[in-house]
Amino acid sequence: MDKNRLKLTSSEIGTLWGEFVNGTMIDVVNRYMVSIIEDKRIKAIFEDAIKTFEKQKQQIVTFLEKEGFPVPIGFNESDLFKGKQRLFTDIFCLNYLHIMSLHGLLGHSTALGVSVRKDLREFYDSCDNDAKKMYHQTIELLLDKGNFQRDPLFYPNKNPEYVSSQDFTDGFFGKGRTLAATEIISISFNLKKSIMAKTLSIAFSQVAQSKEVRKFLADSEKTADGQIKTFSKIMQADNLPAPKSWETEVTTSTESPFSDKLMLYHIGFLFQAAQTYHGTGLASAMRTDLVTAYESTILKNLWVTKKWFNLMVENKWLEQPPLAPNRKEIAEEV
């Protein structure tokens, strides 16, 4: 059996479709950022990211076309308005690329996990390697510039210990204990993602053309801000620092470098991705106050994504992924 001649499964087609649409969105943002960045080292990393995705994009197109599936529209030069005023500082651009590299790492790992055909597995292996390279590059440069925010430090106990009381599930203000290192993983991760969503919502709301889109972005900024305050308060109650915000890395420009379609889709993408991360946090939470915080956050994000979906559909901006065949409709046509 030729393992490379197996037909791609629905899951494999779905990951390719998602990689193309999300990848072209981030690529447009990267192309704008590389046009405004002044720092030569930051600019070089963005140029590398653009070249890397161009290679990946062509491979995705080849996979889809060989299976007879239409290539998604995604995002392209029509979603980028060149020559506009600078909207972000160089440091924000670098932080953006770092966060998007994290999204890429997780996305490629998921795609690899559902891939069977050897050539597709090898493709996602290479994508994962590219994302890891970008992850290392962005961290190293952020560290060099003194702008990388490390998670809180703990001091070691003398010996391992077992949980000895039911009070372990109580929060700081109950009878229980301070945050566990395993819980801080998700809290810190989710805080950084919420800070990115809030900052982009602020920037995009300044430049969006549609009143409806601007209102949605203002609402999404408030939602992200509420989540930042919730989890920051939990950290600060244990005298642990929360990540700093990036609002001051957004300029006062009101000239949009992007289409409303791209900006709206981008915020929806961040809130949808956040649901996965919040779900992971919920699964690892062993304190009742954390469980409550995650449950509330997930419900609020569902409300945001519902409004996002309606607005995308109303504007005919939401591209439809490949669907399973409708057997009833096929039977009626016979």
C-alpha positions as CSV (number, residue, x, y, z in Angstrom):
1,M,0.0,0.0,0.0
2,D,1.3,3.5,-0.9
3,K,0.8,5.4,2.3
4,N,0.9,8.7,0.4
5,R,-2.0,7.7,-1.9
6,L,-4.5,7.3,0.9
7,K,-7.4,9.7,0.6
8,L,-7.3,12.4,3.2
9,T,-9.8,12.0,6.0
10,S,-12.3,14.7,7.0
11,S,-10.1,15.6,10.0
12,E,-7.1,16.0,7.8
13,I,-9.0,18.2,5.4
14,G,-10.3,20.2,8.3
15,T,-6.8,20.9,9.7
16,L,-5.5,21.9,6.3
17,W,-8.5,24.3,5.8
18,G,-8.0,25.8,9.3
19,E,-4.2,26.2,8.8
20,F,-4.8,28.0,5.5
21,V,-7.4,30.5,6.8
22,N,-5.8,31.3,10.1
23,G,-2.3,31.3,8.6
24,T,-3.3,33.8,5.8
25,M,-4.9,36.1,8.5
26,I,-1.7,36.1,10.6
27,D,0.4,36.5,7.5
28,V,-1.4,39.7,6.5
29,V,-0.8,41.1,10.0
30,N,2.9,40.1,9.8
31,R,3.3,41.8,6.4
32,Y,1.9,45.0,7.9
33,M,4.2,44.8,10.9
34,V,7.3,44.2,8.9
35,S,6.5,47.4,6.9
36,I,6.5,49.5,10.1
37,I,9.2,47.9,12.3
38,E,12.3,49.9,12.7
39,D,14.4,47.5,14.8
40,K,16.5,45.4,12.4
41,R,16.6,42.3,14.6
42,I,12.8,42.2,15.0
43,K,12.3,43.0,11.3
44,A,14.5,40.0,10.4
45,I,12.4,37.6,12.4
46,F,9.2,38.8,10.7
47,E,10.8,38.4,7.3
48,D,11.6,34.9,8.2
49,A,8.1,34.2,9.4
50,I,6.6,35.5,6.1
51,K,8.9,33.3,4.0
52,T,8.2,30.3,6.2
53,F,4.4,30.7,5.8
54,E,4.7,31.2,2.1
55,K,6.3,27.8,1.8
56,Q,3.7,26.2,4.1
57,K,0.9,27.9,2.2
58,Q,2.0,26.4,-1.2
59,Q,2.1,22.9,0.4
60,I,-1.4,23.3,1.8
61,V,-2.7,24.4,-1.6
62,T,-1.1,21.3,-3.2
63,F,-2.6,19.0,-0.7
64,L,-6.1,20.4,-1.2
65,E,-6.0,20.6,-4.9
66,K,-4.8,17.0,-5.3
67,E,-7.8,15.9,-3.3
68,G,-10.2,18.0,-5.4
69,F,-11.1,20.5,-2.7
70,P,-11.3,24.2,-3.4
71,V,-8.6,26.3,-1.8
72,P,-10.1,28.6,0.8
73,I,-10.3,32.3,0.2
74,G,-8.8,33.2,3.5
75,F,-7.1,36.6,3.7
76,N,-4.9,38.3,1.1
77,E,-3.5,41.7,0.0
78,S,-7.0,43.1,-0.3
79,D,-7.2,42.9,3.5
80,L,-4.1,45.0,3.9
81,F,-4.1,48.8,3.4
82,K,-0.5,49.9,2.9
83,G,1.0,53.3,3.7
84,K,-1.1,53.9,6.8
85,Q,0.1,55.3,10.1
86,R,1.9,53.1,12.6
87,L,-0.6,51.4,14.9
88,F,1.8,49.3,17.0
89,T,5.3,49.7,18.6
90,D,8.1,47.4,17.6
91,I,8.0,45.6,21.0
92,F,4.3,44.9,20.6
93,C,4.9,43.4,17.2
94,L,7.5,41.1,18.7
95,N,5.2,40.1,21.5
96,Y,2.5,39.5,18.9
97,L,4.7,37.1,16.9
98,H,5.7,35.3,20.1
99,I,2.0,34.7,21.1
100,M,1.1,33.6,17.5
101,S,4.0,31.2,17.5
102,L,2.5,29.6,20.6
103,H,-0.8,29.3,18.8
104,G,1.1,27.7,15.9
105,L,2.8,25.2,18.1
106,L,-0.5,24.0,19.6
107,G,-2.3,24.0,16.3
108,H,0.4,22.0,14.5
109,S,0.5,19.5,17.3
110,T,-3.3,19.0,17.1
111,A,-3.1,18.7,13.3
112,L,-0.3,16.1,13.6
113,G,-2.4,14.2,16.1
114,V,-5.2,13.6,13.7
115,S,-3.0,13.0,10.6
116,V,-2.5,9.5,9.2
117,R,-1.0,9.9,5.8
118,K,2.8,10.0,5.9
119,D,3.3,13.0,3.7
120,L,0.9,15.0,5.8
121,R,2.5,13.9,9.0
122,E,5.9,15.0,7.6
123,F,4.4,18.3,6.6
124,Y,3.1,19.0,10.1
125,D,6.4,17.8,11.6
126,S,8.1,20.5,9.5
127,C,5.5,23.1,10.5
128,D,6.1,22.2,14.1
129,N,9.8,22.6,13.7
130,D,9.3,26.0,12.1
131,A,7.0,27.1,14.9
132,K,9.6,26.0,17.5
133,K,12.3,27.9,15.8
134,M,10.2,31.0,15.8
135,Y,9.3,30.5,19.4
136,H,12.9,30.3,20.4
137,Q,13.8,33.3,18.3
138,T,11.1,35.5,19.8
139,I,11.9,34.5,23.4
140,E,15.6,35.1,22.9
141,L,15.1,38.6,21.4
142,L,12.5,39.5,24.1
143,L,15.0,38.4,26.8
144,D,17.8,40.4,25.1
145,K,15.6,43.5,25.1
146,G,14.4,43.0,28.7
147,N,10.8,42.6,27.6
148,F,10.0,39.0,28.3
149,Q,7.7,38.4,31.3
150,R,8.6,35.3,33.1
151,D,6.1,33.5,35.3
152,P,6.3,33.9,39.1
153,L,9.2,32.1,41.0
154,F,8.6,29.6,43.8
155,Y,11.0,28.5,46.5
156,P,11.5,24.8,47.0
157,N,10.3,22.7,49.9
158,K,12.7,20.4,51.7
159,N,10.7,17.2,50.8
160,P,7.7,16.1,48.7
161,E,4.4,16.1,50.4
162,Y,0.9,14.6,50.1
163,V,-2.3,16.5,50.3
164,S,-3.5,16.1,53.9
165,S,-6.8,18.0,54.1
166,Q,-10.0,18.5,52.2
167,D,-9.3,22.2,52.7
168,F,-6.9,21.9,49.7
169,T,-9.8,22.8,47.5
170,D,-10.5,26.1,49.3
171,G,-9.2,29.3,48.0
172,F,-6.9,31.8,49.7
173,F,-9.8,33.5,51.5
174,G,-11.1,30.1,52.8
175,K,-9.3,27.7,55.1
176,G,-7.2,26.4,52.3
177,R,-3.9,27.1,50.6
178,T,-2.1,29.3,48.1
179,L,-1.9,28.6,44.3
180,A,-0.2,25.4,43.2
181,A,2.5,25.6,40.5
182,T,0.3,23.3,38.3
183,E,-2.5,25.9,38.5
184,I,-0.3,28.9,37.7
185,I,0.6,27.3,34.3
186,S,-2.9,27.9,32.9
187,I,-3.5,31.1,34.8
188,S,-0.4,32.8,33.4
189,F,-1.0,31.3,30.0
190,N,-4.6,32.6,29.9
191,L,-3.7,36.0,31.2
192,K,-1.2,36.5,28.4
193,K,-3.7,35.5,25.8
194,S,-6.4,37.8,27.3
195,I,-3.9,40.7,27.4
196,M,-3.2,40.1,23.7
197,A,-7.0,40.0,22.9
198,K,-7.6,43.2,24.9
199,T,-4.8,45.1,23.3
200,L,-5.8,44.1,19.7
201,S,-9.4,44.9,20.5
202,I,-8.4,48.4,21.6
203,A,-6.2,48.9,18.5
204,F,-8.8,47.6,16.1
205,S,-11.6,49.6,17.6
206,Q,-9.7,52.8,16.9
207,V,-9.4,52.1,13.2
208,A,-12.5,49.9,12.2
209,Q,-14.8,51.5,9.7
210,S,-18.1,49.8,10.6
211,K,-20.0,51.1,13.7
212,E,-21.2,47.5,14.4
213,V,-17.6,46.2,14.3
214,R,-16.3,49.0,16.5
215,K,-19.1,48.2,19.0
216,F,-18.2,44.5,19.0
217,L,-14.5,45.3,19.5
218,A,-15.3,47.7,22.4
219,D,-17.4,44.9,24.0
220,S,-14.7,42.3,23.4
221,E,-12.2,44.6,25.0
222,K,-14.3,44.9,28.2
223,T,-14.8,41.1,28.3
224,A,-11.0,40.5,28.0
225,D,-10.4,43.2,30.6
226,G,-12.8,41.6,33.0
227,Q,-11.0,38.2,32.6
228,I,-7.6,39.9,33.2
229,K,-8.9,41.4,36.4
230,T,-10.4,38.2,37.6
231,F,-7.3,36.1,37.2
232,S,-4.9,38.9,38.2
233,K,-6.8,39.3,41.5
234,I,-6.4,35.6,42.2
235,M,-2.6,35.9,41.6
236,Q,-2.2,39.1,43.6
237,A,-4.1,37.5,46.6
238,D,-1.1,35.2,46.9
239,N,1.3,38.0,46.4
240,L,2.2,36.8,42.9
241,P,2.8,39.3,40.1
242,A,0.4,39.2,37.1
243,P,1.7,39.9,33.5
244,K,1.8,43.6,32.6
245,S,-0.6,45.0,30.0
246,W,0.4,46.2,26.5
247,E,-2.1,49.0,25.9
248,T,0.6,51.7,25.8
249,E,2.2,49.8,22.9
250,V,-0.8,50.9,20.7
251,T,-0.5,54.3,19.1
252,T,-3.3,56.9,18.7
253,S,-3.6,56.2,14.9
254,T,-7.1,56.1,13.5
255,E,-6.0,54.9,10.0
256,S,-6.8,51.3,9.5
257,P,-4.1,49.0,8.0
258,F,-6.6,46.1,7.8
259,S,-10.0,45.3,6.5
260,D,-12.9,45.1,9.1
261,K,-13.3,41.5,8.0
262,L,-9.7,40.6,9.1
263,M,-9.9,42.5,12.4
264,L,-13.2,41.0,13.3
265,Y,-12.1,37.5,12.4
266,H,-8.9,37.9,14.3
267,I,-10.6,38.7,17.6
268,G,-13.1,35.9,17.1
269,F,-10.1,33.5,16.5
270,L,-8.5,34.6,19.8
271,F,-11.7,34.1,21.8
272,Q,-12.4,30.8,20.2
273,A,-8.8,29.6,20.9
274,A,-9.1,30.8,24.4
275,Q,-12.0,28.4,25.1
276,T,-9.5,25.5,24.7
277,Y,-7.0,27.1,27.1
278,H,-9.7,27.9,29.7
279,G,-11.0,24.4,29.4
280,T,-7.5,23.1,30.1
281,G,-7.3,25.5,33.1
282,L,-10.6,24.2,34.4
283,A,-9.4,20.6,34.2
284,S,-6.3,21.4,36.2
285,A,-7.9,23.6,38.8
286,M,-8.2,22.2,42.3
287,R,-9.4,25.3,44.1
288,T,-13.1,26.1,44.1
289,D,-12.6,29.8,43.4
290,L,-10.5,28.9,40.3
291,V,-13.2,26.5,39.0
292,T,-15.8,29.2,39.4
293,A,-13.6,31.7,37.6
294,Y,-13.0,29.4,34.7
295,E,-16.7,28.5,34.4
296,S,-17.7,32.1,34.3
297,T,-15.0,33.0,31.8
298,I,-16.0,30.2,29.4
299,L,-19.7,31.3,29.5
300,K,-18.7,34.9,28.8
301,N,-16.5,33.8,25.9
302,L,-19.4,31.8,24.5
303,W,-21.5,34.9,24.5
304,V,-18.8,36.9,22.7
305,T,-18.3,34.2,20.1
306,K,-22.1,34.1,19.5
307,K,-22.2,37.8,18.8
308,W,-19.0,37.4,16.6
309,F,-20.6,34.6,14.6
310,N,-23.8,36.6,13.9
311,L,-21.8,39.7,12.8
312,M,-19.5,37.7,10.5
313,V,-22.5,36.0,8.9
314,E,-24.5,39.3,8.5
315,N,-21.5,40.8,6.6
316,K,-21.0,37.5,4.6
317,W,-17.4,37.4,5.9
318,L,-17.5,33.9,7.5
319,E,-16.1,31.3,5.1
320,Q,-17.7,27.9,5.2
321,P,-15.4,24.9,5.9
322,P,-15.9,21.6,4.0
323,L,-19.2,19.9,5.1
324,A,-20.1,16.3,5.4
325,P,-22.4,15.2,2.5
326,N,-26.1,15.7,3.1
327,R,-27.5,12.3,2.3
328,K,-31.1,13.4,2.5
329,E,-30.6,16.2,-0.1
330,I,-28.7,13.8,-2.3
331,A,-31.5,11.2,-2.1
332,E,-34.1,13.9,-3.0
333,E,-32.2,14.9,-6.1
334,V,-32.2,11.3,-7.5
